[in-house]
Amino acid sequence: MSSDGMPGDPAAETREDHVYASVASPRAQEMLDLHYDTGGDLYKMWASPVSVCRAILLGWARSGHPAQLHYGWDLEHAASLDEAIHETTRQAVDLLQLAHVATPRIFEPGCGIGGAVTAVAQRFPNATVVGTSLVASQIDTARSRASAIGLGNTEFHVGNYLSTGFEADSVDGIYAIEALCYTPQAERQALFSEMFRILKPGAHMLVFDGVSLRDARNEEERGYIADVMAGWTIPMPCGVSEFAGYAQTAGFSVLRQDDITTHVAGSAQRIKTIARYLLQPLSCLARLPGLSTLLRPLGFGSALHARRFVSACLSQQKVFDHGLGAYYLHLLRKPLRH
């Protein structure tokens, strides 16, 4: 078994049943709803202890939880996990170079429950920050959070980022943090073409995401990759040159492609620790009839999904350690028209 301490896990025997061919397919909707609706509360554990407790007791909207479901930046140097998570978003948005835009329209495809959108909207009160997600429950939560904070400069839409419905040349900047990875290979070119279409000439798109570096060499390595794909409901990530190829075919200039794995290494270790010492024991307890109902509000509504999620959290660091994948910064620019 590839992940630490999950012997005989039936999730390992059927990892491929999470696969979907299109993000617009009923299968994708089913799998993403399961991940972010039935099991979405597992992400409450991804914050500083006080924020975790507040989210469990008060719910997402009133907790002050970062609600950003991505790696934290330089966790080993940050004041807290919350601060490291927020810093990742700050790093991303800073690279959009929006200081010269008086009232920017900023887009986050795959915004989740809106934590980054609300953080960016608070930081840039003159901006309009727009988020989309396929999962209706995520958008409901995002709107509740923005309302609780009293923000009037956010927009949230249930929709497919392959076809946003936005006007051409209408967005001043796009940032995507661990979101575009949900796009299957057959639809990645369409994704880049849509992002290019809606972005204003001269504007930037920033992507933080995992990339594939090489094929697995043995069953152990194949297991690590399969764990992450099944547990986090993602297809195989593309490679660095493949990413650049999609971007350039769509018309983008590729300004930077940097390996920033070292900036999330401490965060990856923290995810593994939380999974091993908290989520894995809770996952075992959730199998017991008397405790399954009690643990359902913490994201253990599906025992199978929870076990897969734990396996992904344990194996994600192995993917980095074995050189199978890395965490990359991609900065793209839509050229000015001549």
C-alpha positions as CSV (number, residue, x, y, z in Angstrom):
1,M,0.0,0.0,0.0
2,S,1.4,3.4,-1.0
3,S,0.2,5.8,1.7
4,D,1.2,5.6,5.3
5,G,-0.9,3.2,7.3
6,M,-4.0,2.4,5.2
7,P,-3.6,-1.4,4.6
8,G,-6.5,-3.2,3.1
9,D,-8.3,0.1,2.3
10,P,-11.0,-0.6,-0.2
11,A,-10.5,2.9,-1.6
12,A,-7.1,1.7,-3.0
13,E,-8.9,-1.0,-5.0
14,T,-11.2,1.4,-6.9
15,R,-9.2,4.6,-7.2
16,E,-10.1,5.0,-10.9
17,D,-13.8,5.5,-10.3
18,H,-13.3,9.2,-9.6
19,V,-12.3,9.9,-13.2
20,Y,-14.4,12.1,-15.4
21,A,-13.9,13.0,-19.0
22,S,-15.4,16.5,-18.9
23,V,-15.8,19.1,-16.2
24,A,-19.2,19.7,-17.7
25,S,-20.3,16.1,-17.4
26,P,-22.8,14.7,-14.8
27,R,-19.9,12.5,-13.6
28,A,-17.8,15.5,-12.7
29,Q,-20.7,17.1,-11.0
30,E,-21.3,14.0,-9.0
31,M,-17.7,13.6,-7.9
32,L,-17.0,17.3,-7.1
33,D,-20.3,17.5,-5.1
34,L,-19.2,14.5,-3.1
35,H,-15.7,16.0,-2.5
36,Y,-16.8,19.5,-1.6
37,D,-20.3,18.9,-0.3
38,T,-20.4,15.6,1.6
39,G,-16.7,15.8,2.5
40,G,-16.0,19.5,2.2
41,D,-16.0,20.1,6.0
42,L,-12.7,18.1,6.1
43,Y,-11.1,21.3,5.0
44,K,-12.1,23.0,8.3
45,M,-9.0,21.3,9.6
46,W,-6.8,23.3,7.3
47,A,-6.2,26.4,9.4
48,S,-4.8,27.5,12.8
49,P,-6.3,25.8,15.8
50,V,-8.5,28.7,16.8
51,S,-9.9,29.0,13.3
52,V,-10.5,25.3,13.2
53,C,-12.5,25.4,16.4
54,R,-14.5,28.5,15.4
55,A,-15.4,26.9,12.0
56,I,-16.6,23.7,13.8
57,L,-18.6,25.6,16.4
58,L,-19.8,28.6,14.3
59,G,-19.8,27.3,10.7
60,W,-17.9,28.6,7.7
61,A,-19.7,32.0,7.4
62,R,-19.0,33.4,10.9
63,S,-15.8,31.7,11.8
64,G,-13.1,33.9,10.3
65,H,-11.5,30.8,8.9
66,P,-9.2,31.5,5.9
67,A,-11.4,29.2,3.8
68,Q,-8.7,28.9,1.2
69,L,-8.1,25.3,0.3
70,H,-4.6,25.5,-0.9
71,Y,-1.0,25.3,0.4
72,G,0.4,28.0,2.7
73,W,3.5,30.0,1.8
74,D,6.7,29.6,3.8
75,L,4.8,28.2,6.7
76,E,8.1,27.7,8.7
77,H,8.5,31.5,8.7
78,A,4.9,32.5,9.1
79,A,3.3,33.7,12.3
80,S,0.6,31.1,11.9
81,L,-0.9,28.6,9.4
82,D,-3.7,31.1,8.7
83,E,-1.1,33.8,7.8
84,A,0.8,31.3,5.5
85,I,-2.5,30.5,3.7
86,H,-3.3,34.2,3.2
87,E,0.3,34.9,2.0
88,T,-0.1,32.4,-0.9
89,T,-3.0,34.4,-2.2
90,R,-1.2,37.7,-1.7
91,Q,1.8,36.3,-3.6
92,A,-0.5,35.3,-6.5
93,V,-2.4,38.6,-6.7
94,D,0.7,40.7,-6.5
95,L,2.0,39.1,-9.7
96,L,-1.1,40.4,-11.6
97,Q,0.5,43.9,-11.5
98,L,-2.8,45.7,-10.9
99,A,-1.4,48.8,-9.1
100,H,-2.1,51.0,-12.2
101,V,-5.7,49.9,-12.6
102,A,-8.1,52.2,-10.8
103,T,-11.1,49.7,-10.5
104,P,-9.9,46.3,-11.6
105,R,-12.1,43.4,-12.3
106,I,-10.3,40.3,-10.9
107,F,-11.4,36.7,-11.7
108,E,-10.8,33.5,-9.7
109,P,-11.9,30.4,-11.7
110,G,-12.6,27.6,-9.2
111,C,-13.0,29.9,-6.2
112,G,-14.2,27.2,-3.8
113,I,-15.9,28.6,-0.8
114,G,-14.7,32.1,-1.5
115,G,-12.0,32.6,1.1
116,A,-9.5,34.0,-1.4
117,V,-12.1,36.2,-3.2
118,T,-13.2,37.8,0.1
119,A,-9.5,38.3,1.2
120,V,-8.7,40.0,-2.2
121,A,-11.9,42.1,-2.1
122,Q,-10.9,43.3,1.4
123,R,-7.4,44.2,0.3
124,F,-8.6,46.0,-2.9
125,P,-11.9,47.8,-2.0
126,N,-12.0,49.5,-5.4
127,A,-11.9,46.2,-7.2
128,T,-14.7,43.8,-8.2
129,V,-13.6,40.2,-7.4
130,V,-15.4,37.5,-9.2
131,G,-15.4,33.8,-8.3
132,T,-16.9,30.7,-10.0
133,S,-17.4,27.1,-8.9
134,L,-19.3,24.2,-10.4
135,V,-20.4,23.2,-6.9
136,A,-23.5,25.1,-5.8
137,S,-23.0,24.5,-2.1
138,Q,-19.6,26.1,-2.3
139,I,-21.0,29.2,-3.9
140,D,-23.8,29.4,-1.2
141,T,-21.0,29.3,1.4
142,A,-19.0,31.9,-0.4
143,R,-21.9,34.3,-0.6
144,S,-22.7,33.8,3.1
145,R,-19.1,34.6,4.0
146,A,-19.0,37.7,1.9
147,S,-22.3,38.8,3.4
148,A,-21.2,38.2,6.9
149,I,-18.1,40.3,6.3
150,G,-20.2,43.1,4.7
151,L,-18.5,43.0,1.4
152,G,-20.1,44.7,-1.6
153,N,-17.4,44.2,-4.2
154,T,-17.6,40.4,-4.7
155,E,-19.6,38.3,-7.2
156,F,-20.0,34.5,-7.1
157,H,-21.4,32.4,-9.8
158,V,-22.2,28.7,-10.2
159,G,-20.6,27.8,-13.5
160,N,-18.1,26.1,-15.6
161,Y,-14.9,28.1,-16.2
162,L,-14.5,26.6,-19.7
163,S,-17.5,28.8,-20.7
164,T,-17.7,31.7,-18.3
165,G,-20.3,33.8,-20.2
166,F,-18.1,36.9,-19.5
167,E,-17.6,39.5,-22.3
168,A,-14.4,39.3,-24.2
169,D,-11.6,41.5,-22.9
170,S,-13.5,42.2,-19.7
171,V,-11.1,41.0,-16.9
172,D,-8.1,42.9,-15.6
173,G,-6.4,39.9,-14.0
174,I,-6.9,36.2,-13.4
175,Y,-5.4,34.1,-10.5
176,A,-6.0,30.4,-10.1
177,I,-4.6,28.6,-7.1
178,E,-4.9,24.8,-7.2
179,A,-8.1,25.0,-9.3
180,L,-7.3,24.5,-13.0
181,C,-5.9,21.1,-12.2
182,Y,-9.5,19.8,-12.1
183,T,-9.7,20.2,-15.9
184,P,-9.2,16.9,-17.8
185,Q,-6.6,16.8,-20.5
186,A,-9.1,16.9,-23.4
187,E,-10.4,20.2,-22.2
188,R,-7.3,22.0,-21.2
189,Q,-6.8,23.8,-24.5
190,A,-10.4,25.1,-24.3
191,L,-9.7,26.3,-20.7
192,F,-6.7,28.4,-21.8
193,S,-8.6,29.7,-24.8
194,E,-11.5,30.9,-22.6
195,M,-9.1,32.6,-20.1
196,F,-7.4,34.3,-23.0
197,R,-10.7,35.5,-24.5
198,I,-12.0,37.2,-21.3
199,L,-8.6,38.8,-20.3
200,K,-7.9,42.3,-21.4
201,P,-4.9,42.9,-23.7
202,G,-1.8,43.5,-21.6
203,A,-3.3,41.8,-18.5
204,H,-1.8,38.9,-16.6
205,M,-2.9,35.4,-15.5
206,L,-1.2,33.7,-12.6
207,V,-1.5,30.0,-11.8
208,F,-0.2,28.2,-8.7
209,D,-0.6,24.5,-9.2
210,G,1.0,21.1,-9.1
211,V,2.7,19.7,-12.2
212,S,3.8,16.3,-13.3
213,L,7.6,15.9,-13.6
214,R,8.0,12.3,-14.6
215,D,6.2,9.0,-14.9
216,A,6.1,6.6,-12.0
217,R,8.8,3.9,-12.1
218,N,7.2,1.3,-9.9
219,E,4.0,0.3,-8.2
220,E,4.8,2.3,-5.0
221,E,5.1,5.5,-7.0
222,R,2.0,4.8,-9.0
223,G,0.2,4.4,-5.7
224,Y,1.3,7.8,-4.5
225,I,0.0,9.4,-7.6
226,A,-3.3,7.4,-7.6
227,D,-3.9,8.3,-4.0
228,V,-3.7,12.1,-4.7
229,M,-5.8,11.9,-7.8
230,A,-8.5,9.8,-6.2
231,G,-8.5,11.5,-2.8
232,W,-8.6,15.1,-4.2
233,T,-10.7,14.2,-7.2
234,I,-8.3,15.5,-9.9
235,P,-7.1,14.1,-13.2
236,M,-3.3,13.7,-13.9
237,P,-1.7,17.1,-13.8
238,C,0.0,18.3,-16.9
239,G,3.7,18.8,-17.3
240,V,5.5,22.2,-17.4
241,S,6.1,22.2,-21.1
242,E,2.6,20.9,-21.7
243,F,1.2,23.8,-19.7
244,A,3.2,26.3,-21.7
245,G,2.1,24.7,-24.9
246,Y,-1.6,25.1,-24.1
247,A,-1.0,28.8,-23.0
248,Q,1.0,29.7,-26.2
249,T,-1.5,28.0,-28.5
250,A,-4.2,30.1,-26.9
251,G,-2.2,33.2,-27.6
252,F,-0.5,33.9,-24.2
253,S,3.1,35.0,-23.7
254,V,4.6,32.8,-21.0
255,L,6.6,35.2,-18.8
256,R,7.6,32.8,-16.0
257,Q,7.4,29.1,-15.0
258,D,9.1,28.7,-11.6
259,D,9.4,25.7,-9.3
260,I,8.2,27.0,-6.0
261,T,7.9,23.7,-4.2
262,T,10.2,24.9,-1.4
263,H,7.7,27.6,-0.5
264,V,5.0,25.0,0.2
265,A,7.2,22.3,1.7
266,G,6.4,23.1,5.3
267,S,2.7,23.3,4.4
268,A,2.9,19.8,2.7
269,Q,4.4,18.4,5.9
270,R,1.7,20.0,8.0
271,I,-1.0,18.4,5.8
272,K,0.6,15.0,6.2
273,T,0.8,15.5,10.0
274,I,-2.8,16.6,10.3
275,A,-3.9,13.6,8.2
276,R,-1.9,11.0,10.2
277,Y,-2.6,12.2,13.7
278,L,-6.1,13.7,13.4
279,L,-8.0,12.8,10.2
280,Q,-6.9,9.2,10.0
281,P,-8.0,8.3,13.6
282,L,-11.3,10.2,13.0
283,S,-11.8,8.3,9.7
284,C,-11.5,5.0,11.6
285,L,-13.9,6.2,14.3
286,A,-16.4,7.3,11.6
287,R,-16.8,3.6,10.6
288,L,-18.4,2.9,14.0
289,P,-22.2,3.1,13.9
290,G,-22.4,5.1,17.1
291,L,-19.9,7.8,16.0
292,S,-20.6,8.1,12.3
293,T,-23.5,10.5,12.7
294,L,-21.6,12.6,15.2
295,L,-18.6,13.0,12.8
296,R,-20.7,13.6,9.7
297,P,-20.6,17.5,10.2
298,L,-16.8,17.3,10.2
299,G,-16.7,15.9,6.6
300,F,-17.0,12.2,7.3
301,G,-20.4,11.8,5.6
302,S,-18.8,9.2,3.3
303,A,-16.4,6.8,5.0
304,L,-14.9,5.9,1.6
305,H,-14.4,9.5,0.6
306,A,-12.8,10.3,3.9
307,R,-10.3,7.4,3.7
308,R,-9.4,8.5,0.2
309,F,-8.9,12.1,1.3
310,V,-6.6,11.0,4.1
311,S,-4.6,8.9,1.7
312,A,-4.2,11.9,-0.6
313,C,-3.0,14.0,2.3
314,L,-0.4,11.4,3.3
315,S,0.8,10.7,-0.3
316,Q,1.0,14.3,-1.6
317,Q,4.4,14.9,0.1
318,K,5.6,11.6,-1.3
319,V,4.9,12.9,-4.8
320,F,7.2,15.8,-4.0
321,D,9.8,13.8,-2.2
322,H,10.1,11.3,-5.0
323,G,10.4,14.0,-7.7
324,L,7.2,12.8,-9.3
325,G,5.6,16.3,-9.2
326,A,6.3,19.8,-8.1
327,Y,4.5,23.0,-7.2
328,Y,4.8,25.7,-9.9
329,L,4.2,29.3,-10.6
330,H,3.0,30.1,-14.1
331,L,2.8,33.8,-15.1
332,L,1.1,34.5,-18.5
333,R,0.3,37.7,-20.3
334,K,-2.2,38.5,-23.0
335,P,-0.2,40.5,-25.6
336,L,-1.3,44.0,-26.5
337,R,-3.0,44.3,-29.9
338,H,-1.0,46.0,-32.6
